[in-house]
Amino acid sequence: MRYRIILPVVAVMMSSVAVKADVVSPGGRIVVSTDGGGIVVSATVDTRPVDVITIAGDVTDVIADPVVHTDSYTALTGKRRECSNSYSQARYVMADGDTITMRVYTDGVAWRAGSGVSVVDVSRVRHSWLQSWVDCYEEFYPRDRDTKAGERYGYPALMEYDGGVFGLLTESGLDRTSAGSSIYATSGKGIYELKPDGPGTAGWATMIIGSLRDVV
């Protein structure tokens, strides 16, 4: 197998077992790396990095864009009319044939699996707040609830880590061709499956990462 890695500001190390590569956000606060267990997202809020979320799977190839992308747009409502956002982007080819597109921003990440389904590991959390699924989307968020395999939860979900790091997991980028997704518990503690609840293209899973103030 031939690995090709095209990264602008990257530390690269390859082995016969797994691809090793770092994709860094503009500003350098969030780093996405690979190991034998998947795609690992780490964030530095104060001084030391904290592993926030892992997208499970074996990575066989990493293809990153050679430039930092910037999106500019005009908001219809809100505190700022003219907005812009910059990100680094990479595609991760998985051993099961799926491809995950990852965008790394200064304040979080967004990813989309070609299959529409991703399994995430947030078992490093100190505390979590999950909402049981109800059609009206109005349920309580108990802290550190016990989960059972197959249980369904709605977005957003809030995670707290060591060092004052928080992550808000939700979805974005949906349009009329998309199917909204939900969070499903697995038999593993802190491991969840994100999958669409109907036919149609998948949107983007996203996690806003930073201090609680950043998330809010």
Residue pairs with C-beta under 8 A, 6 or more apart in sequence:
1 60
3 14
3 19
3 60
3 61
3 62
4 61
4 63
5 12
5 14
5 19
5 21
5 61
5 62
5 63
5 64
6 63
6 64
6 66
7 21
7 22
7 23
7 62
7 64
7 66
7 90
8 64
8 65
8 66
8 67
8 68
8 88
9 24
10 21
10 22
10 23
10 24
10 64
11 21
11 22
12 20
12 21
12 22
13 20
13 21
14 20
17 36
18 34
18 35
18 36
18 58
18 59
19 34
19 59
19 60
19 61
19 62
20 33
20 34
20 35
21 33
21 34
21 62
21 64
21 90
22 31
22 32
22 33
23 31
23 32
23 33
23 62
23 64
23 88
23 89
23 90
23 102
23 104
24 30
24 31
24 32
24 88
24 104
25 31
25 87
25 88
25 104
25 105
25 106
26 68
26 86
26 87
26 88
26 105
26 106
27 106
29 43
29 44
29 45
29 106
30 41
30 42
30 43
30 44
30 104
30 105
30 106
30 107
30 108
30 109
30 209
31 41
31 42
31 43
31 49
31 104
32 39
32 40
32 41
32 42
32 90
32 102
32 104
32 109
33 39
33 40
33 42
34 40
34 59
34 62
34 92
36 58
37 54
37 56
37 121
38 54
38 55
38 56
38 57
38 58
38 59
38 121
39 54
39 55
39 57
39 59
39 92
39 100
39 102
39 111
40 51
40 53
40 54
41 51
41 52
41 53
41 54
41 55
41 109
41 207
41 209
42 49
42 50
42 51
42 52
43 49
43 50
43 52
43 165
43 209
43 210
44 50
45 163
45 164
45 165
45 210
45 211
45 214
46 163
46 164
48 163
50 124
50 161
50 162
50 163
50 165
51 124
52 122
52 124
52 159
52 161
52 165
52 167
52 207
52 209
53 109
53 120
53 121
53 122
53 159
53 167
53 169
53 207
54 120
54 121
54 122
55 100
55 111
55 118
55 119
55 120
55 121
56 118
56 119
56 120
56 121
56 191
57 94
57 95
57 96
57 98
57 100
57 119
58 94
58 95
58 96
59 92
59 93
59 94
59 95
60 93
60 94
60 95
61 92
61 93
62 90
62 91
62 92
62 93
63 90
63 91
63 93
64 88
64 89
64 90
64 91
65 88
65 89
65 90
68 86
68 87
68 88
69 86
69 87
69 88
69 89
69 103
70 84
70 85
70 86
71 84
71 85
71 86
71 87
72 82
72 83
72 84
73 83
73 84
74 81
74 82
74 83
75 81
75 82
75 83
85 105
86 105
86 106
87 103
87 104
87 105
87 110
88 103
88 104
89 101
89 102
89 103
89 104
90 101
90 102
90 104
91 99
91 100
91 101
91 102
92 99
92 100
92 101
92 102
93 99
94 100
98 113
98 114
98 115
99 113
99 114
100 111
100 112
100 113
100 114
100 118
101 111
101 112
101 114
102 109
102 110
102 111
103 109
103 110
103 111
103 204
107 208
107 209
107 210
107 214
108 167
108 206
108 207
108 208
108 209
108 210
109 206
109 207
109 209
110 172
110 173
110 204
110 205
110 206
110 207
111 118
111 204
111 205
111 206
112 173
112 202
112 203
112 204
112 205
113 202
115 202
116 179
116 181
116 195
116 196
116 201
116 202
117 193
117 194
117 195
117 196
117 202
118 193
118 194
118 195
118 205
119 186
119 191
119 192
119 193
119 194
120 169
120 191
120 192
120 193
120 194
120 205
121 188
121 190
121 191
122 128
122 159
122 167
122 169
122 190
122 191
122 192
123 188
123 189
123 190
123 191
124 161
124 190
125 159
125 160
125 161
125 190
126 160
126 161
126 162
127 143
127 144
127 159
127 160
128 143
128 144
128 145
128 157
128 158
128 159
128 160
128 190
129 141
129 142
129 143
129 157
129 158
129 159
130 141
130 142
130 145
130 147
130 153
130 157
130 183
131 137
131 139
131 140
131 141
131 153
131 154
131 157
132 139
132 140
132 151
132 152
132 153
132 154
133 139
133 152
133 153
133 154
133 182
134 154
137 154
139 154
141 158
147 185
147 189
148 185
149 185
149 186
149 187
150 184
150 185
151 184
151 185
152 182
152 183
152 184
152 185
153 182
153 183
153 184
153 185
153 192
154 182
154 183
155 169
155 170
155 171
155 182
155 183
156 168
156 169
156 170
157 168
157 169
157 170
157 183
158 166
158 167
158 168
158 169
158 215
159 166
159 167
159 168
159 169
160 166
161 167
164 211
164 212
165 209
165 210
165 211
166 209
166 210
166 211
166 212
166 214
166 215
167 207
167 208
167 209
167 215
168 207
168 208
168 215
169 183
169 205
169 206
169 207
170 205
170 206
170 207
170 208
171 180
171 181
171 194
171 203
171 204
171 205
171 206
172 203
172 204
172 206
173 203
173 204
174 180
174 203
177 200
177 201
178 196
178 200
178 201
178 202
178 203
179 196
179 197
179 198
179 199
179 200
179 201
179 202
180 196
180 197
180 198
180 203
181 194
181 195
181 196
181 197
181 202
181 203
181 205
182 194
182 195
182 197
183 192
183 193
183 194
184 192
184 193
184 194
184 195
185 192
186 192
186 193
194 205
196 202
208 214
208 215
209 215
